[in-house]
Amino acid sequence: MRERRRIVGEQGERLAAGYLQAKGYEIVERNYRTRRGEIDLIARRQRELVFVEVRTRTTNRFGTPAESVDGRKQKKLRELALAYLQQKGRTASSFRFDVIAITCPSGGDWNQAQILHIEHAF
């Protein structure tokens, strides 16, 4: 079960990165990790840095993918973004947090996946 979840998550992140690139974003980093957690994607569009949380599910039985980005997760992502900026010695005059919520049928037909991109999610 864990392996299947990992595979679904990785496929969702690949799909999200391709989606963003098609929309004119440059992927700066994938899976930025610290001891405290991970930022799925860090992208840039023009002069704005975008920290992206990707949530992928095969069913909405336990809520939609977007609903799973709760207050606790948002706080953690803010902390991770600050750590990223400090570690990389970057300053960003403009940045935001987006959520990409992907729902893929349990059969794994990624061509049928639904993508919801929430800009300025929090």
Steps between C-alpha positions, in 0.01 A plus 500: 500500500780741589681428175184564298449833679859600429462416131172695473664798673804495272284475190288789625809715552623421148160591359491823703851599384404442136181699549691794648763494226227504236362812673837677475647421841863400545549215747779617732504202733318173562459338838693753708559317827601598851474312828162669549342397174484548126379751244381310194578760233660841495431690181557843357280701271643830392632650825274307738615193693226242552506230769269221385337228705380213281226272630396196299217262575323221320172559683324779688368256759694676776472850354649672200875533455480878556312456828791300640723811507389604846625776730773280645635418154483865396703602805759236423527612137557860610782386729653288224482789252684725746764230549539469122546874456754514784696193387519611139580859597211617288276790543168501332326829453190303411404146589186301556368159600300297249328165528463262209230244575492197272232235493579194292261209454609198702572313177805721462405657166701820540355635175168525686647682802330822607731786597393789716759778537428732790720808476560699819344210691604644837 
